[in-house]
């Protein structure tokens, strides 16, 4: 009997899916968040740019930047003001920080960038702002050496997936669990409409149907094993082309 303890995947780990896919018996603590937004107590202690970013105070951000405050300063969890503004969905603050020279690609302590934070939150509008400002959809992020696209595919965030594909996210990146975005849309999804739409978008963009999981199982076989009939049909059509 094997025991697996890899920690949470993206936002909430569906442990039953991971155990099923890998043929293991899973003993795990209750699911936890991999991304860690600022807690109320942290927010209460914020000063300077972190406080202004959380509140969306653009004039305060501009004033602090004019006095040479470090626009990439970090809190105890490695979050910059940009990360804080992204968690808080303060889009005007994000624009002000970017204008002031904030690095849009920095990772916080759990190795998430702003793009992946927005992708995991299914925050289509904040993601659109970040990408329009030049943030990259191509970074390797998280403890799983994944991407924003893999995280969004896992969670069935179909609109976000389409944005990331349009922004040039790597379609066939393989994370350290040996899964691609396409595989995660199957093995960590529920086979429902949003995960089907994710799979459809990935196939239309040219994501590989031949890359396998660590056991050599193809996406088609994975979908068949779960009884995801619509996904099976889509994959059969893609493989036949």
N, CA and C of each residue as an Amber inpcrd file, in Angstrom:
protein
   723
   0.8530000  -1.1860000   0.0000000   0.0000000   0.0000000   0.0000000
   0.8870000   1.2340000   0.0000000   0.6490000   2.1200000  -0.9430000
   1.4700000   3.3180000  -1.0680000   0.7510000   4.5140000  -0.4780000
   1.5370000   5.4300000   0.0090000   0.9800000   6.6570000   0.5640000
   1.5710000   7.8330000  -0.1820000   0.7150000   8.7740000  -0.5490000
   1.1640000   9.9320000  -1.3080000   0.8930000  11.1880000  -0.5080000
   1.8770000  12.0390000  -0.4180000   1.6670000  13.3230000   0.2420000
   2.4280000  14.3850000  -0.5270000   1.7590000  14.9980000  -1.4950000
   2.4010000  15.9990000  -2.3310000   1.9530000  17.4170000  -2.0000000
   1.0270000  17.5480000  -1.0640000   0.5260000  18.8720000  -0.7590000
  -0.5730000  19.2620000  -1.7330000  -1.1480000  20.4750000  -1.5840000
  -2.2860000  20.8950000  -2.3790000  -1.8990000  21.2540000  -3.8050000
  -2.8030000  21.0260000  -4.7370000  -2.6140000  21.4200000  -6.1230000
  -3.4190000  22.6780000  -6.3760000  -2.7220000  23.7660000  -6.7640000
  -3.3540000  25.0170000  -7.1230000  -4.2430000  25.5180000  -5.9860000
  -5.5330000  25.4660000  -6.1020000  -6.3620000  26.0180000  -5.0320000
  -6.7890000  24.9300000  -4.0630000  -7.4960000  23.9060000  -4.5220000
  -7.9020000  22.8050000  -3.6610000  -7.5800000  21.5020000  -4.3580000
  -6.9000000  20.6150000  -3.6910000  -6.5040000  19.3340000  -4.2750000
  -7.6590000  18.3490000  -4.2180000  -8.1580000  17.8660000  -5.3770000
  -9.1150000  16.7730000  -5.3490000  -8.3670000  15.4630000  -5.1520000
  -8.1230000  15.1070000  -3.9150000  -7.2560000  13.9780000  -3.6000000
  -7.7150000  12.6760000  -4.1970000  -9.0450000  12.4970000  -4.2870000
  -9.5470000  11.2510000  -4.8750000  -9.0910000  11.1030000  -6.3060000
  -9.0100000  12.2350000  -7.0250000  -8.6060000  12.1630000  -8.4280000
  -7.1400000  11.7970000  -8.5340000  -6.3100000  12.4070000  -7.7110000
  -4.8890000  12.1240000  -7.7560000  -4.6180000  10.6790000  -7.3800000
  -5.3000000  10.1800000  -6.3610000  -5.1060000   8.7960000  -5.9640000
  -5.5560000   7.8510000  -7.0620000  -6.6800000   8.1580000  -7.6800000
  -7.2170000   7.2970000  -8.7300000  -6.2900000   7.2420000  -9.9250000
  -5.7840000   8.4200000 -10.3170000  -4.9220000   8.4790000 -11.4860000
  -3.6370000   7.7150000 -11.2780000  -3.0800000   7.8210000 -10.0830000
  -1.7600000   7.2720000  -9.8640000  -1.7930000   5.8840000  -9.2310000
  -3.0010000   5.3530000  -9.0050000  -3.1200000   3.9990000  -8.4800000
  -2.6050000   3.8670000  -7.0720000  -2.7690000   4.9260000  -6.2830000
  -2.2250000   4.9260000  -4.9340000  -3.3350000   5.1080000  -3.9150000
  -3.0670000   4.6810000  -2.6990000  -3.9530000   4.9830000  -1.5920000
  -3.4750000   6.2800000  -0.9650000  -4.3610000   7.2240000  -0.8580000
  -3.9670000   8.5610000  -0.4300000  -4.4110000   8.8140000   1.0010000
  -3.4520000   9.1260000   1.8640000  -3.7670000   9.5850000   3.2150000
  -3.3120000  11.0330000   3.2810000  -4.2540000  11.9180000   3.4820000
  -3.8850000  13.3280000   3.4310000  -4.6600000  14.1160000   4.4650000
  -4.0630000  15.2260000   4.8700000  -4.7760000  16.1620000   5.7240000
  -5.8760000  16.8120000   4.8990000  -6.8280000  17.5000000   5.5340000
  -7.8680000  18.1870000   4.7740000  -7.2550000  19.1000000   3.7270000
  -7.9330000  19.2150000   2.5900000  -7.4180000  20.0230000   1.4810000
  -7.1500000  21.4440000   1.9380000  -6.0710000  22.0290000   1.4330000
  -5.6800000  23.3780000   1.8200000  -5.4110000  24.2020000   0.5760000
  -5.3440000  25.4930000   0.7670000  -5.0580000  26.3760000  -0.3670000
  -3.5610000  26.4130000  -0.6260000  -3.1880000  26.1970000  -1.8820000
  -1.7910000  26.3440000  -2.2540000  -1.4540000  27.8270000  -2.3740000
  -2.3770000  28.5880000  -2.9660000  -2.1890000  30.0280000  -2.9930000
  -2.6360000  30.6080000  -1.6600000  -1.8640000  31.5700000  -1.1780000
  -2.1530000  32.1380000   0.1390000  -2.3740000  33.6410000   0.0000000
  -3.6190000  34.0680000  -0.0800000  -3.8780000  35.5090000  -0.1180000
  -3.5820000  36.1270000   1.2360000  -3.3950000  37.4150000   1.2920000
  -3.1550000  38.0500000   2.5870000  -4.3190000  37.7950000   3.5420000
  -4.0020000  37.4440000   4.7670000  -5.0250000  37.2410000   5.7840000
  -5.5000000  38.5950000   6.3160000  -6.6570000  38.6340000   6.9540000
  -7.1050000  39.9040000   7.5360000  -6.0830000  40.5190000   8.4940000
  -5.4040000  39.6680000   9.2620000  -4.4130000  40.2090000  10.1960000
  -3.2190000  40.7860000   9.4550000  -2.8210000  40.1520000   8.3540000
  -1.7310000  40.7110000   7.5420000  -2.1470000  42.0350000   6.9310000
  -3.3540000  42.0650000   6.3940000  -3.8470000  43.2920000   5.7660000
  -3.8810000  44.4360000   6.7830000  -4.2880000  44.1250000   8.0020000
  -4.3700000  45.1550000   9.0390000  -3.0030000  45.7610000   9.3600000
  -1.9440000  44.9850000   9.1260000  -0.5910000  45.4560000   9.4160000
   0.0850000  46.1180000   8.2190000  -0.5440000  46.0430000   7.0510000
   0.0710000  46.6120000   5.8610000   0.2130000  48.1310000   5.9890000
   1.3260000  48.6090000   5.4810000   1.5630000  50.0400000   5.3680000
   2.0680000  50.3200000   3.9610000   2.2220000  51.5690000   3.6430000
   2.8470000  51.9510000   2.3810000   2.1610000  51.3680000   1.1640000
   2.9660000  50.8810000   0.2310000   2.4300000  50.4100000  -1.0410000
   1.5590000  49.1730000  -0.8950000   1.8690000  48.3000000   0.0470000
   1.0170000  47.1270000   0.2360000  -0.3930000  47.5430000   0.6620000
  -0.4840000  48.4780000   1.5760000  -1.7960000  48.9480000   2.0250000
  -2.5340000  49.6490000   0.8890000  -1.8330000  50.5000000   0.1740000
  -2.4640000  51.2300000  -0.9280000  -2.9150000  50.2830000  -2.0350000
  -2.1190000  49.2630000  -2.3090000  -2.4780000  48.2920000  -3.3450000
  -3.7250000  47.5190000  -2.9440000  -3.7770000  47.0920000  -1.6930000
  -4.9360000  46.3280000  -1.2280000  -6.2120000  47.1650000  -1.3030000
  -6.1110000  48.4370000  -1.0090000  -7.2830000  49.3090000  -0.9960000
  -7.5910000  49.9190000  -2.3630000  -6.6820000  49.7750000  -3.3090000
  -6.8990000  50.3660000  -4.6250000  -6.7150000  51.8690000  -4.6380000
  -5.8370000  52.3740000  -3.7880000  -5.6350000  53.8200000  -3.6590000
  -4.5720000  54.2930000  -4.6460000  -5.0170000  54.6320000  -5.8340000
  -4.0910000  54.9880000  -6.9130000  -3.2950000  56.2440000  -6.5730000
  -3.9630000  57.2730000  -6.0500000  -3.2540000  58.5100000  -5.7120000
  -2.1690000  58.2520000  -4.6760000  -2.4550000  57.3820000  -3.7090000
  -1.4570000  57.0490000  -2.6780000  -0.2870000  56.2890000  -3.3180000
  -0.5790000  55.3880000  -4.2170000   0.4910000  54.6600000  -4.9080000
   1.3880000  55.6450000  -5.6450000   0.7800000  56.5540000  -6.3760000
   1.5620000  57.5400000  -7.1410000   2.4030000  58.4120000  -6.2260000
   1.8510000  58.7950000  -5.0790000   2.5920000  59.6230000  -4.1310000
   3.7730000  58.8670000  -3.5460000   3.5570000  57.6070000  -3.1820000
   4.6290000  56.8020000  -2.6000000   5.7310000  56.5330000  -3.6190000
   5.3430000  56.2690000  -4.8480000   6.3360000  56.0330000  -5.8980000
   7.1680000  57.2920000  -6.1270000   6.5220000  58.4390000  -6.0670000
   7.2400000  59.7070000  -6.2660000   8.2660000  59.9510000  -5.1740000
   8.0520000  59.3550000  -4.0080000   9.0220000  59.5090000  -2.9170000
  10.0130000  58.3440000  -2.8640000  10.0900000  57.6150000  -3.9820000
  11.0810000  56.5460000  -4.1700000  10.8110000  55.2850000  -3.3530000
   9.5620000  55.0390000  -3.0000000   9.2460000  53.7650000  -2.3540000
   9.5060000  52.6340000  -3.3390000   9.9730000  51.5160000  -2.8130000
  10.2970000  50.3590000  -3.6540000   9.0120000  49.7170000  -4.1450000
   8.7470000  49.8110000  -5.4320000   7.4930000  49.3070000  -5.9890000
   7.4110000  47.7820000  -5.9390000   8.5640000  47.1230000  -5.7590000
   8.6040000  45.6590000  -5.6710000   8.8830000  45.1530000  -4.2570000
   8.6320000  45.9850000  -3.2650000   8.8480000  45.5700000  -1.8830000
   7.9760000  44.3600000  -1.5520000   8.4330000  43.5230000  -0.6240000
   7.7340000  42.2680000  -0.3260000   7.2720000  42.2200000   1.1260000
   6.1410000  41.5150000   1.3310000   5.7000000  41.2610000   2.6930000
   6.3280000  39.9600000   3.1940000   5.9060000  39.4790000   4.3430000
   6.5280000  38.2990000   4.9470000   6.3230000  37.0400000   4.1070000
   5.3280000  37.0300000   3.2270000   5.0770000  35.8750000   2.3680000
   5.6120000  36.0930000   0.9540000   6.4250000  37.1030000   0.7990000
   7.0330000  37.3570000  -0.4990000   6.1210000  38.0520000  -1.4890000
   4.9770000  38.5330000  -1.0330000   4.0510000  39.1970000  -1.9430000
   4.4730000  40.6430000  -2.1760000   4.5060000  41.0380000  -3.4290000
   4.7310000  42.4280000  -3.7710000   3.3860000  43.1630000  -3.7450000
   3.3910000  44.4840000  -3.8250000   2.1240000  45.2110000  -3.9580000
   1.2990000  44.7340000  -5.1520000   1.9570000  44.3450000  -6.2380000
   1.2280000  43.8330000  -7.4030000   0.4860000  42.5440000  -7.0640000
   1.1360000  41.6270000  -6.3510000   0.4510000  40.4060000  -5.9320000
  -0.7680000  40.7480000  -5.0660000  -0.5760000  41.6680000  -4.1370000
  -1.6600000  42.0530000  -3.2220000  -2.8200000  42.6650000  -4.0050000
  -2.5120000  43.5420000  -4.9380000  -3.5610000  44.1590000  -5.7560000
  -4.2870000  43.1210000  -6.5960000  -3.5610000  42.1130000  -7.0610000
  -4.1950000  41.0600000  -7.8620000  -5.1250000  40.2200000  -7.0050000
  -4.6820000  39.8050000  -5.8410000  -5.5660000  39.0730000  -4.9300000
  -6.8270000  39.8830000  -4.6200000  -6.6640000  41.2100000  -4.4480000
  -7.7830000  42.0810000  -4.0720000  -8.5940000  42.5480000  -5.2740000
  -8.1920000  42.1720000  -6.4730000  -8.8940000  42.5580000  -7.7150000
  -8.9540000  44.0760000  -7.8680000  -7.8750000  44.7270000  -7.4780000
  -7.7760000  46.1790000  -7.5920000  -7.0680000  46.5130000  -8.9010000
  -7.8550000  46.5920000  -9.9680000  -7.2670000  46.7090000 -11.3110000
  -6.6350000  48.0680000 -11.5680000  -7.2110000  49.1240000 -11.0370000
  -6.5970000  50.4420000 -11.2050000  -5.2580000  50.5000000 -10.4650000
  -5.1880000  49.8420000  -9.3130000  -3.9230000  49.7810000  -8.5870000
  -2.8840000  49.0050000  -9.3890000  -3.3100000  47.9340000 -10.0370000
  -2.3890000  47.1640000 -10.8770000  -1.8390000  48.0470000 -11.9900000
  -2.6980000  48.8080000 -12.6210000  -2.2480000  49.7130000 -13.6950000
  -1.2580000  50.7420000 -13.1580000  -1.5470000  51.2930000 -11.9880000
  -0.6600000  52.3020000 -11.4080000   0.6910000  51.7080000 -11.0350000
   0.6950000  50.5120000 -10.5040000   1.9480000  49.8530000 -10.1400000
   2.7670000  49.5160000 -11.3870000   2.0880000  49.0350000 -12.4190000
   2.8000000  48.7360000 -13.6710000   3.4040000  50.0070000 -14.2660000
   2.6430000  51.0810000 -14.2440000   3.1420000  52.3650000 -14.7610000
   4.3660000  52.8250000 -13.9840000   4.3930000  52.4930000 -12.6960000
   5.5160000  52.8950000 -11.8390000   6.7170000  51.9620000 -11.9680000
   6.5840000  50.9310000 -12.7860000   7.7220000  50.0450000 -13.0350000
   7.7120000  48.7490000 -12.2640000   6.5720000  48.3610000 -11.7220000
   6.5020000  47.0840000 -11.0010000   6.8690000  45.9350000 -11.9280000
   7.6200000  44.9910000 -11.3940000   7.9890000  43.7900000 -12.1510000
   6.7820000  42.8570000 -12.1710000   6.2290000  42.6170000 -13.3560000
   5.0070000  41.8310000 -13.4940000   5.2550000  40.3330000 -13.4160000
   6.5100000  39.9190000 -13.3350000   6.8250000  38.4960000 -13.3830000
   7.3790000  37.9310000 -12.0840000   7.4250000  38.7230000 -11.0410000
   7.9610000  38.2180000  -9.7700000   7.0430000  37.1540000  -9.1850000
   7.6520000  36.1930000  -8.4960000   6.9150000  35.1220000  -7.8220000
   6.9150000  35.3670000  -6.3260000   5.7980000  35.0440000  -5.6560000
   5.7790000  35.1290000  -4.2000000   6.2850000  33.8150000  -3.6250000
   6.1580000  33.6320000  -2.3280000   6.8350000  32.5180000  -1.6610000
   6.3740000  31.1490000  -2.1320000   5.1290000  31.0350000  -2.5850000
   4.6410000  29.7640000  -3.1140000   4.8400000  29.6550000  -4.6220000
   5.6240000  30.5970000  -5.1700000   6.0190000  30.5920000  -6.5810000
   4.8560000  30.8750000  -7.5330000   3.9630000  31.7340000  -7.0940000
   2.8970000  32.1980000  -7.9730000   3.1730000  33.6250000  -8.4100000
   2.9560000  33.8840000  -9.6970000   3.0140000  35.2410000 -10.2160000
   1.5940000  35.7940000 -10.2700000   1.4730000  37.0590000 -10.6390000
   0.1540000  37.6940000 -10.6700000  -0.7670000  37.0210000 -11.6790000
  -0.2360000  36.6310000 -12.8330000  -1.0590000  35.9850000 -13.8590000
  -1.6580000  34.6840000 -13.3230000  -0.8570000  33.8670000 -12.6580000
  -1.3750000  32.6070000 -12.1350000  -2.3500000  32.8450000 -10.9880000
  -2.1100000  33.8600000 -10.1770000  -3.0470000  34.2060000  -9.1120000
  -4.4160000  34.5320000  -9.7130000  -4.4380000  35.3580000 -10.7460000
  -5.7040000  35.7130000 -11.3950000  -6.3370000  34.5080000 -12.0830000
  -5.4980000  33.6540000 -12.6810000  -6.0220000  32.4770000 -13.3810000
  -6.6960000  31.5140000 -12.4160000  -6.0780000  31.2640000 -11.2720000
  -6.6350000  30.3520000 -10.2780000  -7.9300000  30.9190000  -9.6920000
  -8.0120000  32.2360000  -9.5740000  -9.2050000  32.8840000  -9.0310000
 -10.3280000  32.9750000 -10.0560000 -10.1000000  32.5370000 -11.2880000
 -11.0780000  32.6750000 -12.3720000 -11.4460000  34.1450000 -12.5630000
 -10.4430000  34.9980000 -12.3900000 -10.6380000  36.4510000 -12.4470000
 -10.2910000  36.9330000 -13.8560000 -11.2560000  36.7830000 -14.7340000
 -11.0580000  37.0780000 -16.1550000 -10.6410000  38.5250000 -16.3720000
 -11.2890000  39.4480000 -15.6870000 -11.0340000  40.8680000 -15.9370000
  -9.6520000  41.2960000 -15.4430000  -9.2480000  40.8230000 -14.2620000
  -7.9140000  41.1710000 -13.7780000  -6.8440000  40.5450000 -14.6590000
  -7.0650000  39.3260000 -15.1020000  -6.1130000  38.6870000 -16.0170000
  -5.9860000  39.4950000 -17.3000000  -7.1050000  39.9600000 -17.8190000
  -7.0720000  40.7600000 -19.0480000  -6.2180000  42.0070000 -18.8520000
  -6.3590000  42.6700000 -17.7110000  -5.5650000  43.8630000 -17.4280000
  -4.0770000  43.5080000 -17.3570000  -3.7470000  42.4640000 -16.6380000
  -2.3400000  42.0740000 -16.5060000  -1.7140000  41.7590000 -17.8630000
  -2.4120000  40.9990000 -18.6760000  -1.8730000  40.6390000 -19.9870000
  -1.7400000  41.8710000 -20.8810000  -2.6850000  42.7870000 -20.7760000
  -2.6180000  44.0060000 -21.5990000  -1.4330000  44.8770000 -21.1990000
  -0.9840000  44.7420000 -19.9560000   0.1610000  45.5220000 -19.4620000
   1.5020000  44.8520000 -19.7650000   1.4480000  43.6640000 -20.3490000
   2.6820000  42.9740000 -20.7250000   3.0770000  41.8270000 -19.8270000
   2.2310000  41.4490000 -18.8800000   2.5370000  40.2850000 -18.0470000
   2.5710000  39.0300000 -18.9160000   3.4270000  38.0970000 -18.5500000
   3.6420000  36.9040000 -19.3640000   2.7400000  35.7550000 -18.9380000
   2.2180000  35.0440000 -19.9450000   1.4630000  33.8090000 -19.7000000
   2.3620000  32.5840000 -19.8100000   3.6660000  32.7920000 -19.9190000
   4.5920000  31.6980000 -20.2360000   5.4580000  31.2520000 -19.0580000
   5.2690000  31.8380000 -17.8940000   6.1550000  31.5360000 -16.7740000
   5.8900000  30.1490000 -16.1930000   6.9460000  29.5530000 -15.6560000
   6.8050000  28.3250000 -14.8720000   6.5600000  28.7370000 -13.4340000
   5.4340000  28.2860000 -12.8810000   5.0170000  28.7470000 -11.5620000
   4.5680000  27.5800000 -10.6960000   4.4640000  27.8280000  -9.4270000
   3.9610000  26.9270000  -8.3890000   4.9690000  25.8560000  -8.0300000
   4.7050000  25.1840000  -6.9200000   5.5710000  24.1050000  -6.4430000
   5.5370000  22.9070000  -7.3890000   4.5990000  22.9110000  -8.3160000
   4.4750000  21.7990000  -9.2600000   5.1410000  22.0980000 -10.5980000
   5.9090000  23.1930000 -10.6620000   6.5870000  23.5850000 -11.9060000
   5.5910000  23.6020000 -13.0580000   4.4500000  24.1920000 -12.8040000
   3.3930000  24.2520000 -13.8010000   3.3270000  25.5950000 -14.4910000
   2.1480000  25.9470000 -14.9580000   1.9030000  27.2220000 -15.6190000
   0.5110000  27.7050000 -15.2210000   0.2380000  28.9570000 -15.5290000
  -1.1090000  29.4810000 -15.2990000  -2.1310000  28.6860000 -16.1070000
  -1.7520000  28.2550000 -17.3130000  -2.6730000  27.4970000 -18.1560000
  -3.0240000  26.1490000 -17.5270000  -2.0270000  25.4610000 -16.9840000
  -2.2990000  24.1750000 -16.3310000  -3.2350000  24.3830000 -15.1380000
  -2.9840000  25.4250000 -14.3450000  -3.8320000  25.6960000 -13.1830000
  -5.2720000  25.9690000 -13.6130000  -5.4470000  26.7760000 -14.6420000
  -6.7890000  27.1240000 -15.0970000  -7.5010000  25.9250000 -15.7110000
  -6.7570000  25.0800000 -16.4380000  -7.3470000  23.8810000 -17.0340000
  -7.8120000  22.9180000 -15.9590000  -6.9940000  22.7510000 -14.9400000
  -7.3480000  21.8980000 -13.7960000  -8.6840000  22.3230000 -13.1960000
  -8.8840000  23.6300000 -13.0450000 -10.0520000  24.1510000 -12.3540000
 -11.2520000  24.3710000 -13.2710000 -11.0890000  24.1530000 -14.5780000
 -12.2030000  24.3340000 -15.5040000 -12.5310000  25.7830000 -15.8010000
 -11.5560000  26.6520000 -15.7100000 -11.7740000  28.0700000 -15.9560000
 -11.6210000  28.3410000 -17.4580000 -12.6740000  28.0350000 -18.1880000
 -12.5910000  28.0090000 -19.6410000 -12.2890000  29.3720000 -20.2570000
 -12.9090000  30.4490000 -19.7600000 -12.6200000  31.7680000 -20.3040000
 -11.1890000  32.1860000 -20.0690000 -10.6780000  31.8810000 -18.8930000
  -9.2840000  32.1770000 -18.5670000  -8.3520000  31.3660000 -19.4570000
  -8.6760000  30.0940000 -19.6550000  -7.8560000  29.2470000 -20.5300000
  -7.7580000  29.8580000 -21.9210000  -8.8600000  30.3340000 -22.4500000
  -8.8440000  30.9220000 -23.7950000  -7.9960000  32.1850000 -23.8370000
  -8.0650000  32.9920000 -22.7780000  -7.2050000  34.1800000 -22.7020000
  -5.7330000  33.7950000 -22.7050000  -5.3910000  32.8120000 -21.9150000
  -3.9910000  32.4020000 -21.7900000  -3.4730000  31.8010000 -23.0910000
  -4.3000000  31.0260000 -23.7580000  -3.9000000  30.4760000 -25.0600000
  -3.6210000  31.6160000 -26.0320000  -4.5140000  32.5980000 -26.0740000
  -4.3380000  33.7400000 -26.9760000  -3.0770000  34.5300000 -26.6350000
  -2.6710000  34.4930000 -25.3640000  -1.4720000  35.2180000 -24.9270000
  -0.1970000  34.4140000 -25.1040000  -0.2990000  33.2360000 -25.7080000
   0.9010000  32.4520000 -26.0040000   1.3560000  31.5150000 -24.9190000
   0.4540000  31.1450000 -24.0170000   0.8330000  30.1850000 -22.9750000
   1.2960000  28.8790000 -23.6100000   2.3380000  28.2470000 -23.0670000
   2.8360000  26.9890000 -23.6430000   1.7960000  25.8860000 -23.5000000
   1.3520000  25.3510000 -24.6130000   0.2570000  24.3810000 -24.6090000
   0.6570000  23.0450000 -24.0020000   1.8950000  22.6340000 -24.2250000
   2.2980000  21.2720000 -23.8740000   3.3350000  21.2230000 -22.7610000
   3.3650000  22.2560000 -21.9370000   4.2620000  22.2310000 -20.7750000
   3.8900000  21.0420000 -19.8890000   4.8880000  20.3120000 -19.4130000
   4.6750000  19.1600000 -18.5330000   5.1520000  19.5260000 -17.1320000
   4.2630000  19.4570000 -16.1560000   4.6620000  19.8100000 -14.8000000
   5.3480000  18.6380000 -14.1080000   5.7150000  18.8000000 -12.8430000
   6.4890000  17.7420000 -12.1890000   5.6400000  16.5720000 -11.7080000
   4.3370000  16.6360000 -11.9560000   3.4750000  15.4730000 -11.7970000
   3.3300000  14.7160000 -13.1190000   4.0070000  15.2410000 -14.1500000
   3.9950000  14.6730000 -15.5070000   2.6410000  14.8420000 -16.1780000
   2.0150000  15.9690000 -15.9130000   0.7300000  16.2920000 -16.5210000
   0.8270000  17.5810000 -17.3290000   0.1310000  17.6180000 -18.4370000
  -0.0470000  18.8310000 -19.2320000  -1.3850000  19.4790000 -18.8520000
  -1.6440000  20.6580000 -19.4350000  -2.9490000  21.2870000 -19.2140000
  -4.0680000  20.3880000 -19.7220000  -3.8530000  19.7590000 -20.8670000
  -4.8800000  18.8830000 -21.4290000  -5.1550000  17.6990000 -20.5110000
  -4.1070000  17.1000000 -19.9930000  -4.2950000  15.9630000 -19.0780000
  -4.9930000  16.4130000 -17.8050000  -4.5930000  17.5680000 -17.2520000
  -5.2280000  18.0260000 -16.0160000  -6.7090000  18.3390000 -16.2180000
  -7.0850000  18.8020000 -17.4100000  -8.5010000  19.0780000 -17.6540000
  -9.3280000  17.8050000 -17.5510000  -8.6840000  16.6640000 -17.7200000
  -9.3690000  15.3720000 -17.6250000  -9.2420000  14.7980000 -16.2210000
  -8.0150000  14.6330000 -15.7480000  -7.8080000  13.8750000 -14.5070000
  -8.1750000  14.6600000 -13.2530000  -8.1490000  15.9840000 -13.3160000
  -8.5290000  16.7850000 -12.1620000  -9.8290000  17.5390000 -12.3960000
 -10.4690000  17.2850000 -13.5330000 -11.7600000  17.8910000 -13.8140000
 -12.8980000  16.9690000 -13.4250000 -14.1180000  17.4310000 -13.6940000
 -15.2970000  16.6280000 -13.3680000 -16.0300000  16.1420000 -14.6140000
 -15.4390000  16.3980000 -15.7870000 -16.0660000  15.9710000 -17.0250000
 -17.2470000  16.8220000 -17.4430000 -17.5150000  17.9010000 -16.7150000
 -18.6700000  18.7450000 -16.9860000 -18.4350000  19.7780000 -18.0730000
 -19.4240000  20.6500000 -18.3040000 -19.3610000  21.5950000 -19.4230000
 -18.1320000  22.4940000 -19.4480000 -17.7010000  23.0080000 -18.3000000
 -16.5610000  23.9230000 -18.3140000 -15.2640000  23.1790000 -18.6070000
 -15.0860000  21.9960000 -18.0550000 -13.8870000  21.2290000 -18.3840000
 -13.9350000  20.7410000 -19.8290000 -15.1080000  20.4380000 -20.3380000
 -15.2340000  20.0930000 -21.7550000 -14.8140000  21.2710000 -22.6310000
 -15.2260000  22.4740000 -22.2560000 -14.8660000  23.6530000 -23.0350000
 -13.3670000  23.9240000 -22.9590000 -12.7690000  23.6660000 -21.8070000
 -11.3120000  23.7820000 -21.6910000 -10.6390000  22.8250000 -22.6610000
 -11.0690000  21.5790000 -22.6570000 -10.4790000  20.5860000 -23.5520000
 -10.6740000  20.9940000 -25.0010000 -11.8500000  21.4740000 -25.3270000
 -12.1290000  21.9030000 -26.7040000 -11.1740000  23.0190000 -27.1280000
 -10.9720000  23.9910000 -26.2350000 -10.0800000  25.1110000 -26.5450000
  -8.6390000  24.6440000 -26.7240000  -8.1960000  23.7360000 -25.8680000
  -6.8270000  23.2260000 -25.9730000  -6.6330000  22.4360000 -27.2680000
  -7.6060000  21.6210000 -27.6220000  -7.5040000  20.8520000 -28.8640000
  -7.5010000  21.7780000 -30.0780000  -8.3640000  22.7820000 -30.0680000
  -8.4230000  23.7210000 -31.1890000  -7.1120000  24.4800000 -31.3550000
  -6.4260000  24.7180000 -30.2260000  -5.1490000  25.4420000 -30.2740000
  -3.9850000  24.5490000 -30.6750000  -4.2060000  23.2310000 -30.7040000
  -3.1490000  22.3160000 -31.1230000  -2.4180000  21.6130000 -29.9970000
  -2.9940000  21.5670000 -28.8090000  -2.3470000  20.8460000 -27.7130000
  -2.2250000  19.3620000 -28.0550000  -1.1340000  18.7650000 -27.6300000
  -0.8540000  17.3700000 -27.9790000  -1.8130000  16.4020000 -27.3010000
  -2.3020000  15.4510000 -28.0890000  -3.0960000  14.3440000 -27.5430000
  -2.2400000  13.1050000 -27.3220000  -0.9640000  13.2100000 -27.6220000
  -0.0790000  12.0510000 -27.5480000   0.7840000  12.0410000 -26.2970000
   0.9840000  13.1990000 -25.6810000   1.7490000  13.2320000 -24.4340000
   0.9740000  12.4710000 -23.3590000   1.6670000  11.6440000 -22.5970000
   1.0120000  10.7630000 -21.6340000   1.3360000  11.1590000 -20.2030000
   0.6270000  10.5440000 -19.2740000   0.9800000  10.7300000 -17.8740000
   2.1900000   9.8750000 -17.5330000   2.5810000   9.8660000 -16.2760000
   3.7990000   9.1590000 -15.8760000   3.6990000   7.6560000 -16.1010000
   2.4740000   7.1410000 -16.1420000   2.2800000   5.7060000 -16.3740000
   2.1470000   5.3610000 -17.8500000   2.2870000   6.3640000 -18.7170000
   2.1850000   6.1280000 -20.1510000   0.7620000   6.0840000 -20.6730000
  -0.1930000   6.5810000 -19.8980000  -1.5960000   6.5620000 -20.2890000
  -1.9290000   7.8230000 -21.0880000  -2.5700000   7.6550000 -22.2240000
  -2.9060000   8.7850000 -23.0860000  -4.1200000   9.5370000 -22.5410000
  -4.3000000  10.7890000 -22.9700000  -5.5020000  11.5210000 -22.5660000
  -6.7950000  10.7940000 -22.9380000  -6.8260000  10.1760000 -24.1090000
  -8.0190000   9.4430000 -24.5280000  -8.3260000   8.3020000 -23.5630000
  -7.3080000   7.5550000 -23.2000000  -7.5080000   6.4460000 -22.2630000
  -7.9400000   6.9570000 -20.8910000  -7.3850000   8.0890000 -20.4810000
  -7.7690000   8.6690000 -19.1940000  -9.2330000   9.0930000 -19.2010000
  -9.6760000   9.7000000 -20.2930000 -11.0760000  10.1060000 -20.3910000
 -12.0000000   8.8880000 -20.4280000 -11.5900000   7.8550000 -21.1460000
 -12.4010000   6.6320000 -21.2020000 -12.5280000   5.9930000 -19.8240000
 -11.4330000   5.9820000 -19.0760000 -11.4490000   5.3290000 -17.7710000
 -12.3700000   6.0340000 -16.7840000 -12.6450000   7.3120000 -17.0420000
 -13.5240000   8.0750000 -16.1670000 -14.9580000   8.1420000 -16.6780000
 -15.1940000   7.6080000 -17.8450000 -16.5400000   7.6370000 -18.3920000
 -16.9740000   9.0110000 -18.8650000 -16.0160000   9.8490000 -19.2670000
 -16.3250000  11.1970000 -19.7360000 -16.6240000  11.1320000 -21.2330000
 -17.8420000  10.7870000 -21.5840000 -18.1980000  10.4550000 -22.9570000
 -17.9490000  11.6000000 -23.9280000 -18.3100000  12.8130000 -23.5440000
 -18.1080000  13.9530000 -24.4500000 -16.6350000  14.1990000 -24.6900000
 -15.8420000  14.1170000 -23.6450000 -14.4000000  14.2890000 -23.7970000
 -13.8110000  13.1730000 -24.6510000 -14.2840000  11.9690000 -24.4590000
 -13.8130000  10.8510000 -25.2750000 -14.0880000  11.1260000 -26.7480000
 -15.2820000  11.5920000 -27.0420000 -15.6380000  11.8770000 -28.4310000
 -14.7370000  12.9570000 -29.0170000 -14.4790000  14.0030000 -28.2660000
 -13.6090000  15.0850000 -28.7450000 -12.2000000  14.5640000 -29.0050000
 -11.6940000  13.7680000 -28.0970000 -10.3350000  13.2420000 -28.2470000
 -10.2390000  12.2390000 -29.3940000 -11.2490000  11.4010000 -29.5560000
 -11.2580000  10.4550000 -30.6850000 -11.2080000  11.2100000 -32.0060000
 -11.9630000  12.2730000 -32.1030000 -11.9660000  13.0760000 -33.3290000
 -10.6160000  13.7370000 -33.5560000 -10.0040000  14.2320000 -32.4760000
  -8.7060000  14.8820000 -32.6080000  -7.6170000  13.8930000 -32.9940000
  -7.6460000  12.7200000 -32.3980000  -6.6420000  11.6870000 -32.6870000
  -6.7790000  11.2070000 -34.1240000  -8.0000000  11.1680000 -34.6320000
  -8.2470000  10.6380000 -35.9780000  -7.7790000  11.5820000 -37.0740000
  -7.5780000  12.8420000 -36.7390000  -7.1770000  13.8240000 -37.7600000
  -5.7580000  13.5820000 -38.2500000
